[in-house]
Each structure stands twice: as structure tokens, then as C-alpha cells.
Amino acid sequence: MSHERSSLPASSRRILDTIASPRTGRAPGVPELAALTGLAADEVRRELRALHDSHHVVLDPRDHDRVVMAHPFASVPLGFSVRGAHTLWWGGCAWDSFALPHLLLDEPDVLVATRCPACDTPHAWVVGRAAPPHGDQVAHFLTPMHRAWDDVVHTCAHQRLFCSTECVDTWLRRTGQERGYVMDLGTLWPPGPRLVHRAPGTGLHPPRPHRRHRLPLAGRPARVLLGAARLRSRGGVLAGDHRPQAPAAAARTT
């Protein structure tokens, strides 16, 4: 258990443990959390708000009973689907989606699917823990990381994968946006040892531009990972993440 998580109130830790279950493909609502944790509904709401304020979860600004994000999972579509052996999740962003096999130790690999925002070409990769997936695609992170939590859902929705740097440039021209940070798949893919980072407010390292992967493009590496995924040192159970409450068609078990 990380120092940051162990400093949370016991009731907060119980909620994080409950919403961490990798079996359902969704985030439980307040009534279900209350039933599973033995807390009163109002206490669950207070704890969820505290977890939101500390960036462990992201609540819907229009409905504070609803968890929108708990990295690396989302309860709304942000451009990525992630399929395990029995469960389909929404991925929170490009890097979150690639991180899932390192967090779900009973999932040796997952199928990550998306479309290029510039030309709508579909892409899919089998992403595992041993090595980065093959491909010439590149990731583009639009929002500078020091502004990530100004609107974290917008930030994650614009951490996308493109066919090439040419598609990134096409999308930037079309949308009138400035170039952010661009990286190849080898830089995006998170080797397992980076998952034990203990910096306050984070549970995972952000992608870093290793010399063998670095692209000669404008932008700078992300310095802080969004969210607060917590990987327990034993048992491969997520603590600090929860499964997305995605629409029935997008989050289901088989």
C-alpha cells in the first residue's frame, strides 16, 4: 500500500477497494457502494467528494453521485475500448489504455481499439506486459500536463493515437489547436517497473521520451500522470481505480 493511500481514512480506502474490482466493467453507484461498504449513502457521497478533491476519482460535475473517471478507467467513451478475456472497458486515454495489462495481472494482454481523430482509420493492438505493441502510429497529448486538471476529462479525451505525424498535423490544422507532446508507441507503452511510482497524487509514471524512441517533434514530455491508479504489491488487485460505468453496450462481461 502506498504511503499516500495509507494516509486516507479507512472509509475512503474501503470505497477505493470496492470500485477497484476488475470483474464488472463498471463503476458502482452510491447505493451499491453503500451496500458493499456498509457505509451510509451520505457518508459515501462525502468520501467520493474527498476522493475527487484529491484526484483519486473524477465525479460528474452535474451528478456528484456518478464516477466519470478513475484512471486508467473511464465511465464515458473517450476514444478507446479495451477488451480483456471477459470484460470490456472504456480506456481513459491512450496511455491509460496501454497501461491496463500492467495493472490487471490476470489479464496478460488486452485488445486496445480506437480510430485516428484525423482520418477515422481504425486501429487495434494486442497490448501486453512483455514489450510495446508494433506499429507506426503516434500519440498526441494536446493539453500541457501542468494544466491537466483544469478539465481532466477534456485532457484525457485529447490524449489520442494517430496514424502518423502527418495525421496529427492535419487534425491540428482542422481544429486550430497548437501541437502538444507527440510520442511513438514505444514511448507510450509503460514498462512494468514504472507502475510503482509513489509521487503524490499519482500511481503511475507518465510516458517518458527514451532516447531510442524520441521523436524530433515540438512539445515536451508529460511530467505528471493523470489520476491515481494504485497497484497493490500483492494479488494484482487495483486499489484506487474502479471499473467504468460505461453504457451497457460498451461495458459488459461474458
C-alpha positions as CSV (number, residue, x, y, z in Angstrom):
1,M,0.0,0.0,0.0
2,S,1.4,3.4,-1.0
3,H,2.1,6.0,1.7
4,E,-0.4,8.3,0.1
5,R,-3.2,5.7,0.1
6,S,-2.5,4.5,3.6
7,S,-3.0,8.1,4.8
8,L,-6.6,8.1,3.6
9,P,-9.4,7.5,6.0
10,A,-10.4,3.8,6.3
11,S,-13.8,4.6,4.8
12,S,-12.1,6.1,1.7
13,R,-9.9,3.1,1.4
14,R,-12.9,0.8,1.5
15,I,-14.6,2.8,-1.2
16,L,-11.5,2.6,-3.4
17,D,-11.2,-1.1,-2.8
18,T,-14.8,-1.6,-3.8
19,I,-14.7,0.4,-7.0
20,A,-11.4,-1.4,-7.9
21,S,-13.0,-4.7,-8.8
22,P,-11.9,-5.7,-12.3
23,R,-14.8,-8.1,-12.8
24,T,-17.7,-6.0,-13.7
25,G,-16.6,-3.4,-16.2
26,R,-18.3,-0.5,-14.5
27,A,-18.1,1.8,-11.5
28,P,-20.8,1.2,-8.9
29,G,-23.2,4.0,-7.9
30,V,-23.8,5.4,-4.4
31,P,-26.4,2.8,-3.4
32,E,-24.2,-0.1,-4.4
33,L,-21.2,1.4,-2.7
34,A,-23.2,1.9,0.4
35,A,-24.4,-1.7,0.4
36,L,-20.9,-3.1,-0.4
37,T,-19.0,-1.0,2.2
38,G,-21.6,-0.8,5.0
39,L,-21.5,3.0,4.9
40,A,-24.5,5.3,4.8
41,A,-25.2,6.8,1.4
42,D,-24.4,10.4,2.7
43,E,-21.1,9.1,4.0
44,V,-20.3,7.5,0.7
45,R,-21.1,10.8,-1.0
46,R,-18.7,12.7,1.4
47,E,-16.0,10.2,0.8
48,L,-16.4,10.3,-3.0
49,R,-16.2,14.1,-2.9
50,A,-13.0,13.8,-0.9
51,L,-11.5,11.3,-3.3
52,H,-12.5,13.7,-6.2
53,D,-10.8,16.6,-4.5
54,S,-7.6,14.6,-4.0
55,H,-7.7,13.4,-7.7
56,H,-8.3,9.8,-6.9
57,V,-11.5,9.8,-8.9
58,V,-13.4,12.3,-11.1
59,L,-17.0,12.9,-10.4
60,D,-19.6,14.1,-13.0
61,P,-19.9,17.9,-12.3
62,R,-23.7,17.6,-12.9
63,D,-24.1,14.5,-10.8
64,H,-21.7,14.0,-7.9
65,D,-23.1,10.5,-7.3
66,R,-21.5,9.4,-10.6
67,V,-17.9,8.5,-11.1
68,V,-16.7,9.6,-14.5
69,M,-13.1,8.6,-14.3
70,A,-10.7,6.6,-12.1
71,H,-7.6,6.2,-14.1
72,P,-6.9,4.2,-16.0
73,F,-10.6,3.6,-16.4
74,A,-13.5,5.8,-17.6
75,S,-17.3,5.5,-17.4
76,V,-17.7,7.6,-20.6
77,P,-16.2,7.0,-24.1
78,L,-13.0,8.9,-24.6
79,G,-11.9,7.3,-27.8
80,F,-10.6,3.9,-26.6
81,S,-12.1,0.5,-25.9
82,V,-10.1,-2.1,-24.0
83,R,-11.1,-5.8,-24.2
84,G,-9.8,-8.3,-21.7
85,A,-10.6,-12.0,-21.6
86,H,-14.1,-11.4,-20.1
87,T,-14.6,-7.7,-19.7
88,L,-14.8,-4.7,-21.9
89,W,-13.8,-1.3,-20.5
90,W,-13.6,2.3,-21.7
91,G,-9.9,3.4,-21.6
92,G,-9.3,6.8,-20.0
93,C,-6.8,7.9,-22.7
94,A,-4.1,6.4,-24.9
95,W,-1.6,5.9,-22.1
96,D,-4.2,4.6,-19.7
97,S,-5.4,2.1,-22.2
98,F,-1.9,0.8,-22.8
99,A,-1.3,0.6,-19.0
100,L,-4.1,-1.9,-18.3
101,P,-2.2,-5.2,-18.7
102,H,0.3,-3.9,-16.1
103,L,-2.4,-3.3,-13.6
104,L,-4.7,-6.2,-14.2
105,L,-2.4,-9.1,-13.5
106,D,-5.0,-11.7,-14.5
107,E,-5.1,-10.1,-18.0
108,P,-1.8,-11.0,-19.7
109,D,-2.8,-8.8,-22.7
110,V,-5.8,-6.7,-23.8
111,L,-7.1,-5.6,-27.2
112,V,-7.0,-1.8,-27.4
113,A,-9.1,-0.3,-30.2
114,T,-9.5,3.3,-31.4
115,R,-9.9,5.5,-34.5
116,C,-7.5,8.1,-35.8
117,P,-9.1,11.5,-35.0
118,A,-7.8,13.0,-38.3
119,C,-8.9,10.4,-40.9
120,D,-11.1,8.0,-38.9
121,T,-8.9,5.0,-39.7
122,P,-9.5,2.2,-37.2
123,H,-6.5,0.8,-35.2
124,A,-6.2,-2.0,-32.8
125,W,-3.3,-3.5,-30.9
126,V,-2.8,-6.5,-28.7
127,V,-1.1,-4.8,-25.7
128,G,0.8,-6.9,-23.2
129,R,3.4,-6.6,-20.5
130,A,6.4,-8.0,-22.3
131,A,7.1,-5.4,-25.0
132,P,5.5,-2.5,-26.7
133,P,3.0,-3.3,-29.5
134,H,4.2,-2.9,-33.1
135,G,3.0,0.0,-35.2
136,D,4.0,3.3,-36.8
137,Q,1.2,5.2,-35.1
138,V,1.9,8.1,-32.8
139,A,0.2,9.5,-29.7
140,H,-0.5,13.2,-29.3
141,F,-1.2,14.8,-25.9
142,L,-2.8,18.1,-26.5
143,T,-3.0,19.6,-23.0
144,P,0.2,20.6,-21.2
145,M,0.4,18.4,-18.0
146,H,0.5,21.4,-15.7
147,R,-3.0,22.3,-17.0
148,A,-4.3,18.7,-17.0
149,W,-6.6,19.1,-14.0
150,D,-8.2,22.3,-15.3
151,D,-10.6,20.0,-17.1
152,V,-9.3,16.5,-16.8
153,V,-11.9,14.8,-18.9
154,H,-11.1,17.2,-21.8
155,T,-7.4,16.4,-21.2
156,C,-7.9,12.7,-21.4
157,A,-10.2,13.0,-24.4
158,H,-7.4,14.7,-26.3
159,Q,-4.6,12.1,-25.5
160,R,-5.2,10.2,-28.7
161,L,-3.5,7.9,-31.2
162,F,-3.0,9.0,-34.8
163,C,-1.9,7.1,-37.9
164,S,1.2,9.3,-38.3
165,T,2.6,12.7,-37.5
166,E,1.0,13.8,-40.8
167,C,-2.4,13.0,-39.4
168,V,-1.5,14.9,-36.2
169,D,-0.7,17.9,-38.3
170,T,-3.9,17.5,-40.3
171,W,-6.0,17.4,-37.2
172,L,-4.2,20.4,-35.7
173,R,-4.9,22.5,-38.8
174,R,-8.5,21.4,-38.9
175,T,-9.2,22.2,-35.2
176,G,-6.9,25.2,-34.9
177,Q,-5.1,23.7,-32.0
178,E,-1.4,24.0,-31.2
179,R,0.9,21.0,-31.2
180,G,1.3,19.3,-27.8
181,Y,3.6,16.4,-27.0
182,V,4.0,13.6,-29.6
183,M,5.5,10.2,-29.0
184,D,5.7,6.8,-30.7
185,L,4.2,3.6,-29.3
186,G,7.4,2.5,-27.7
187,T,7.4,5.6,-25.6
188,L,3.7,5.4,-24.8
189,W,3.8,1.8,-23.7
190,P,4.6,1.7,-19.9
191,P,7.1,-0.9,-18.8
192,G,6.0,-2.6,-15.6
193,P,8.7,-1.1,-13.2
194,R,7.2,2.3,-13.9
195,L,4.0,1.3,-12.2
196,V,5.4,1.6,-8.7
197,H,5.9,5.3,-8.8
198,R,5.0,6.9,-5.5
199,A,4.9,10.6,-6.3
200,P,2.0,12.4,-4.5
201,G,-1.2,12.4,-6.5
202,T,-0.1,9.7,-8.9
203,G,0.1,6.0,-9.0
204,L,1.9,5.5,-12.3
205,H,4.7,7.2,-14.2
206,P,3.8,9.2,-17.3
207,P,5.4,8.1,-20.6
208,R,8.9,9.4,-21.0
209,P,10.7,10.0,-24.3
210,H,13.6,7.5,-24.1
211,R,16.4,8.3,-26.4
212,R,15.7,5.3,-28.7
213,H,12.1,6.3,-29.1
214,R,12.2,10.1,-29.1
215,L,10.6,11.9,-32.0
216,P,12.1,15.1,-33.4
217,L,8.9,17.0,-32.7
218,A,7.9,20.0,-30.8
219,G,6.5,19.6,-27.3
220,R,7.7,18.3,-24.1
221,P,7.3,15.1,-22.1
222,A,4.4,14.7,-19.7
223,R,5.7,15.1,-16.1
224,V,2.7,14.0,-14.1
225,L,0.3,11.2,-14.9
226,L,-3.3,12.0,-14.6
227,G,-5.2,10.1,-11.9
228,A,-4.4,7.9,-9.0
229,A,-4.2,4.3,-10.1
230,R,-2.9,2.3,-7.2
231,L,-1.4,-1.2,-7.7
232,R,-1.2,-3.3,-4.6
233,S,2.1,-5.0,-4.1
234,R,0.3,-8.4,-3.7
235,G,-2.5,-10.1,-5.5
236,G,-2.7,-7.8,-8.6
237,V,-5.8,-6.0,-7.3
238,L,-6.3,-2.4,-8.2
239,A,-6.7,-0.1,-5.3
240,G,-7.6,3.4,-6.3
241,D,-9.1,2.6,-9.6
242,H,-12.6,1.4,-10.5
243,R,-14.2,0.0,-13.4
244,P,-16.1,2.3,-15.7
245,Q,-19.8,2.7,-15.6
246,A,-19.9,2.5,-19.4
247,P,-23.1,2.1,-21.4
248,A,-24.4,-1.4,-21.4
249,A,-23.2,-2.0,-25.0
250,A,-19.7,-0.9,-24.1
251,A,-19.0,-2.4,-20.7
252,R,-20.1,-5.9,-20.1
253,T,-18.8,-9.3,-19.1
254,T,-19.0,-12.5,-20.9
